[in-house]
Amino acid sequence: MKLIIRSAKIIDPKSPFHNQVMDIQIGNGIIEEIHSKIAPKKGFEEIKLDNLHVSEGWFDSSVSLGEPGFEDRETIANGLEVAGKSGFTAIALQPNSYPIIDNQSQINFVKNKATNFATKLYPIGALTKSSEGKDLAELYDMQNSGAVAFGDYNKAIDDANLLKIGLQYAQDFDALVIAFSEDSKIKGNGVANEGIVGTHLGLKGIPNLAEELQIARNLFLLEYTGGKLHIPTISTAKSVALIKEAKIKGLKVSCSVSVHHLLLTDEKLETFDTRYKIAPPLRTETDRMALITGVLDGTIDMITSDHNPIDIEHKKMEFDNASNGTIGLESAFGSLTTVLPLEAIIEKLTSGKKVFKIEENSIKTGETANLTLFNPDGNWIFEKENILSKSKNSAFLGTKMKGKVYGIINQSKIILNQ
């Protein structure tokens, strides 16, 4: 790779060129020169794009792809291509395939499938065998094969003692435990947020308490055991407060919020559109604003697309019976720019690397070229033709967007949207 990026505004607080418009020369995957004007060079391709901005490559901490077992929903190859065109140089793959990724051979399988792509795949191993919440999976072996964390996707561990043992065991090899938090007994048969909208529509409710009680329990367990705990996709104001208090205590806890919980509320359910049936459910405007505050004050560590492709047979059906999930990679950046300042977005799309122990990069001479290219300006509407995924279950169809991703440069490869 021999490349010169022209007139790019660098967004990287770790770089001496932060907020400056510079030319960037890349050779063999390494940033060779950064200067206000680099002379044209023989053999070097040039990239010139309108209002070009460049940041460290983005990382998504929660992506489901289907393969193996659900290739009709998404394949690893196409999913990585979608992630790259959406601005992500790295993704953490959830273990909710068939079979569940709960052993060394399954970790090796998805890693081998993900070689030679611009976007790097980091597998999450299931915390329990078959994600059934009964026995711990082969955590140590999976970490030795490349698993970056352990959790059962969208499944809470009802057995408090099992999570306690998991946190204690994971400390032996400094592993990160992920604990989706939703009390199954309090959730019951709920399918939507318990509130005015759900009651008006006659939908069985999932109260905020289902999430908050489980988070409180899991934080008590973490305080007792020590170790590192990640709480994904929180959705309520009280959850933010509980995690903020735990961080003040000094507990090693991190958390994420999904893009859709930062933008959408349960009022979207008025038409019974199952694209808005997700886990945890969309909450109220009060919760949404508390989540935004949590992002801005640092309580929430990262933002995830929580990309979860679902086939039409399991999505386009009665609301009570439809599967939870929305795709989100393609719409992540364009939607976030409508509710958050640019530097906060970049921070929350890159800070998860530290939590998941993934290599961090900066835009400096001599560093590996791990870059996301984007334009933060320009308004448009997200339509079906903007979906690159095999599944089309997007909660953002018809949503106003601002700014677009041009692509990525990573692993000595370039992916650009045409």
Secondary structure in CASP SS format (residue, H / E / C, confidence):
PFRMAT SS
TARGET T0000
AUTHOR 0000-0000-0000
METHOD secondary structure of the structure
MODEL  1
M C 1.00
K E 1.00
L E 1.00
I E 1.00
I E 1.00
R E 1.00
S E 1.00
A E 1.00
K E 1.00
I E 1.00
I E 1.00
D C 1.00
P C 1.00
K C 1.00
S C 1.00
P C 1.00
F C 1.00
H C 1.00
N C 1.00
Q C 1.00
V E 1.00
M E 1.00
D E 1.00
I E 1.00
Q E 1.00
I E 1.00
G E 1.00
N C 1.00
G C 1.00
I E 1.00
I E 1.00
E E 1.00
E E 1.00
I E 1.00
H E 1.00
S C 1.00
K C 1.00
I C 1.00
A C 1.00
P C 1.00
K C 1.00
K C 1.00
G C 1.00
F C 1.00
E E 1.00
E E 1.00
I E 1.00
K C 1.00
L C 1.00
D C 1.00
N C 1.00
L C 1.00
H E 1.00
V E 1.00
S E 1.00
E E 1.00
G C 1.00
W E 1.00
F E 1.00
D E 1.00
S E 1.00
S E 1.00
V E 1.00
S C 1.00
L C 1.00
G C 1.00
E C 1.00
P C 1.00
G C 1.00
F C 1.00
E C 1.00
D C 1.00
R C 1.00
E C 1.00
T C 1.00
I H 1.00
A H 1.00
N H 1.00
G H 1.00
L H 1.00
E H 1.00
V H 1.00
A H 1.00
G H 1.00
K H 1.00
S C 1.00
G C 1.00
F E 1.00
T E 1.00
A E 1.00
I E 1.00
A E 1.00
L E 1.00
Q C 1.00
P C 1.00
N C 1.00
S C 1.00
Y C 1.00
P C 1.00
I C 1.00
I C 1.00
D C 1.00
N C 1.00
Q H 1.00
S H 1.00
Q H 1.00
I H 1.00
N H 1.00
F H 1.00
V H 1.00
K H 1.00
N H 1.00
K H 1.00
A C 1.00
T C 1.00
N C 1.00
F C 1.00
A C 1.00
T C 1.00
K E 1.00
L E 1.00
Y E 1.00
P E 1.00
I E 1.00
G E 1.00
A C 1.00
L C 1.00
T E 1.00
K H 1.00
S H 1.00
S H 1.00
E C 1.00
G C 1.00
K C 1.00
D C 1.00
L E 1.00
A C 1.00
E C 1.00
L H 1.00
Y H 1.00
D H 1.00
M H 1.00
Q H 1.00
N H 1.00
S H 1.00
G C 1.00
A C 1.00
V C 1.00
A E 1.00
F E 1.00
G C 1.00
D C 1.00
Y C 1.00
N C 1.00
K C 1.00
A C 1.00
I C 1.00
D C 1.00
D C 1.00
A H 1.00
N H 1.00
L H 1.00
L H 1.00
K H 1.00
I H 1.00
G H 1.00
L H 1.00
Q H 1.00
Y H 1.00
A H 1.00
Q H 1.00
D H 1.00
F H 1.00
D C 1.00
A C 1.00
L E 1.00
V E 1.00
I E 1.00
A C 1.00
F C 1.00
S C 1.00
E C 1.00
D C 1.00
S H 1.00
K H 1.00
I H 1.00
K H 1.00
G C 1.00
N C 1.00
G C 1.00
V C 1.00
A E 1.00
N E 1.00
E C 1.00
G C 1.00
I H 1.00
V H 1.00
G H 1.00
T H 1.00
H H 1.00
L H 1.00
G C 1.00
L C 1.00
K C 1.00
G E 1.00
I E 1.00
P C 1.00
N H 1.00
L H 1.00
A H 1.00
E H 1.00
E H 1.00
L H 1.00
Q H 1.00
I H 1.00
A H 1.00
R H 1.00
N H 1.00
L H 1.00
F H 1.00
L H 1.00
L H 1.00
E H 1.00
Y H 1.00
T H 1.00
G C 1.00
G C 1.00
K E 1.00
L E 1.00
H E 1.00
I E 1.00
P C 1.00
T C 1.00
I C 1.00
S C 1.00
T C 1.00
A H 1.00
K H 1.00
S H 1.00
V H 1.00
A H 1.00
L H 1.00
I H 1.00
K H 1.00
E H 1.00
A H 1.00
K H 1.00
I H 1.00
K H 1.00
G C 1.00
L C 1.00
K C 1.00
V E 1.00
S E 1.00
C E 1.00
S E 1.00
V E 1.00
S E 1.00
V H 1.00
H H 1.00
H H 1.00
L H 1.00
L H 1.00
L C 1.00
T C 1.00
D H 1.00
E H 1.00
K H 1.00
L H 1.00
E H 1.00
T H 1.00
F C 1.00
D C 1.00
T H 1.00
R H 1.00
Y H 1.00
K C 1.00
I C 1.00
A C 1.00
P C 1.00
P C 1.00
L C 1.00
R C 1.00
T C 1.00
E H 1.00
T H 1.00
D H 1.00
R H 1.00
M H 1.00
A H 1.00
L H 1.00
I H 1.00
T H 1.00
G H 1.00
V H 1.00
L H 1.00
D C 1.00
G C 1.00
T C 1.00
I C 1.00
D C 1.00
M E 1.00
I E 1.00
T E 1.00
S C 1.00
D C 1.00
H E 1.00
N C 1.00
P C 1.00
I C 1.00
D C 1.00
I H 1.00
E H 1.00
H H 1.00
K H 1.00
K C 1.00
M C 1.00
E C 1.00
F C 1.00
D C 1.00
N C 1.00
A C 1.00
S C 1.00
N C 1.00
G C 1.00
T E 1.00
I E 1.00
G C 1.00
L C 1.00
E C 1.00
S C 1.00
A H 1.00
F H 1.00
G H 1.00
S H 1.00
L H 1.00
T C 1.00
T C 1.00
V C 1.00
L C 1.00
P C 1.00
L H 1.00
E H 1.00
A H 1.00
I H 1.00
I H 1.00
E H 1.00
K H 1.00
L C 1.00
T C 1.00
S C 1.00
G H 1.00
K H 1.00
K H 1.00
V H 1.00
F C 1.00
K C 1.00
I C 1.00
E C 1.00
E C 1.00
N C 1.00
S C 1.00
I C 1.00
K C 1.00
T C 1.00
G C 1.00
E C 1.00
T E 1.00
A C 1.00
N C 1.00
L E 1.00
T E 1.00
L E 1.00
F E 1.00
N E 1.00
P E 1.00
D E 1.00
G E 1.00
N E 1.00
W E 1.00
I E 1.00
F C 1.00
E C 1.00
K H 1.00
E H 1.00
N H 1.00
I C 1.00
L C 1.00
S C 1.00
K C 1.00
S C 1.00
K C 1.00
N C 1.00
S E 1.00
A C 1.00
F C 1.00
L C 1.00
G C 1.00
T C 1.00
K E 1.00
M E 1.00
K E 1.00
G E 1.00
K E 1.00
V E 1.00
Y E 1.00
G E 1.00
I E 1.00
I E 1.00
N E 1.00
Q C 1.00
S C 1.00
K E 1.00
I E 1.00
I E 1.00
L E 1.00
N C 1.00
Q C 1.00
END
